[in-house]
Amino acid sequence: MTIATSTKRQINWVNTLFFIFLHIGALFAFIPSNFSWTAVGVALLLYWVTGGLGVTLGFHRLITHRSFQSPKWLEYFLALCGTLACQGGPIEWVGTHRIHHLHSDTPEDPHDSNKGFWWSHIGWLIFHSPAHAQIPRFTKDIAEDRVYQFLQKYFIPIQFFLGVFLLILGGWSFVVWGIFARIVWVYHCTWLVNSATHKFGYRTYPESGDRSTNCWWVAVLVFGEGWHNNHHAFQYSARHGLQWWEVDLTWMTIQLLQVLGLATNIKLAPRKV
């Protein structure tokens, strides 16, 4: 799921139709017969599991930036949670994000914010991108791992089996809220890191060399990822909220894992920042 940088962009119809399908499915959540507080609770739980543990903790801070180490079984579990966010497989996600950091807010950035809010939010995902061909060069550490290869290849069937499980567990309302509404919600929350945190908020570290910002309301939605300027200044840091008021729920989770002996070699920004 990547972008085009040429003047003549070609629409990625697979991505585009898939997004349309998911958004239409999410609209069924507004039908009264599909509403129940239990279904909403399932969606919120999966929002945390897939968006918080999966994308934010697993895909981003652990696998992409290696800001801490964990047992391999835990790394694979977090990668599975991230795969259930349906944002592409882990190899594609990690490679695209590493390219973003190398070329942040330049024409080579897959979601260059200089092209506007809409582009960096979702527009880049509905066009083919030459950046996609570079992903193997940026994912040599995980590309040969059979678990990552499996998750990359079968992330759609894995989501389908989750949907079947929810259907058996609670009926159609669980599918509407736990699959469609939840995926769309996590999509837009994640995409706000690409769009809103390169437009709104304050910049503690303008020397980061890009347009990244610290945006509190995005941090609330994506478990601490909204302290994006801090992150771009110290990409390796497991902690993104560097000031006491910059609440970072994912950093708290890493601290808990450390207490349990499941997070080691934790990398942090210098104390005098």
FENVEN-V378095 format. One record per residue. N is the residue number from 1. RES is the residue in one letter. OMEGA is omega as a letter, one per 40 degrees, with the letter a starting at -180 (NA if undefined). Layout:
n = <N:N>
res = <RES:RES>
omega = <OMEGA:OMEGA>
This chain:
n = <1:2:3:4:5:6:7:8:9:10:11:12:13:14:15:16:17:18:19:20:21:22:23:24:25:26:27:28:29:30:31:32:33:34:35:36:37:38:39:40:41:42:43:44:45:46:47:48:49:50:51:52:53:54:55:56:57:58:59:60:61:62:63:64:65:66:67:68:69:70:71:72:73:74:75:76:77:78:79:80:81:82:83:84:85:86:87:88:89:90:91:92:93:94:95:96:97:98:99:100:101:102:103:104:105:106:107:108:109:110:111:112:113:114:115:116:117:118:119:120:121:122:123:124:125:126:127:128:129:130:131:132:133:134:135:136:137:138:139:140:141:142:143:144:145:146:147:148:149:150:151:152:153:154:155:156:157:158:159:160:161:162:163:164:165:166:167:168:169:170:171:172:173:174:175:176:177:178:179:180:181:182:183:184:185:186:187:188:189:190:191:192:193:194:195:196:197:198:199:200:201:202:203:204:205:206:207:208:209:210:211:212:213:214:215:216:217:218:219:220:221:222:223:224:225:226:227:228:229:230:231:232:233:234:235:236:237:238:239:240:241:242:243:244:245:246:247:248:249:250:251:252:253:254:255:256:257:258:259:260:261:262:263:264:265:266:267:268:269:270:271:272:273>
res = <M:T:I:A:T:S:T:K:R:Q:I:N:W:V:N:T:L:F:F:I:F:L:H:I:G:A:L:F:A:F:I:P:S:N:F:S:W:T:A:V:G:V:A:L:L:L:Y:W:V:T:G:G:L:G:V:T:L:G:F:H:R:L:I:T:H:R:S:F:Q:S:P:K:W:L:E:Y:F:L:A:L:C:G:T:L:A:C:Q:G:G:P:I:E:W:V:G:T:H:R:I:H:H:L:H:S:D:T:P:E:D:P:H:D:S:N:K:G:F:W:W:S:H:I:G:W:L:I:F:H:S:P:A:H:A:Q:I:P:R:F:T:K:D:I:A:E:D:R:V:Y:Q:F:L:Q:K:Y:F:I:P:I:Q:F:F:L:G:V:F:L:L:I:L:G:G:W:S:F:V:V:W:G:I:F:A:R:I:V:W:V:Y:H:C:T:W:L:V:N:S:A:T:H:K:F:G:Y:R:T:Y:P:E:S:G:D:R:S:T:N:C:W:W:V:A:V:L:V:F:G:E:G:W:H:N:N:H:H:A:F:Q:Y:S:A:R:H:G:L:Q:W:W:E:V:D:L:T:W:M:T:I:Q:L:L:Q:V:L:G:L:A:T:N:I:K:L:A:P:R:K:V>
omega = <a:a:i:i:i:a:i:a:i:a:i:a:i:i:a:a:i:i:i:i:a:a:i:i:i:i:i:i:a:i:a:a:i:a:i:a:i:i:i:i:i:i:i:i:a:i:i:a:a:a:a:i:a:a:a:a:a:a:a:a:a:a:a:a:a:a:i:i:i:i:a:a:i:i:i:i:i:i:i:i:i:i:i:i:i:i:a:i:a:a:i:a:a:a:i:a:i:i:i:a:a:a:a:i:i:a:i:i:a:i:i:a:i:i:i:a:a:a:a:i:a:a:a:a:a:i:i:a:i:i:a:a:a:a:i:a:a:a:a:a:a:a:a:i:a:i:i:i:i:a:i:a:a:a:i:i:i:i:i:a:i:i:i:i:i:i:i:a:a:i:a:a:i:i:a:a:a:i:a:a:a:a:a:i:i:i:a:i:i:a:i:i:i:a:a:a:i:a:a:i:a:a:i:a:i:i:i:i:i:a:a:a:i:a:a:a:i:i:i:a:a:i:i:a:a:i:a:i:i:a:a:i:a:a:a:a:i:i:i:i:a:i:a:a:a:a:a:a:i:i:i:i:i:i:i:i:i:i:a:a:a:i:a:i:a:a:a:i:i:a:a:i:NA>
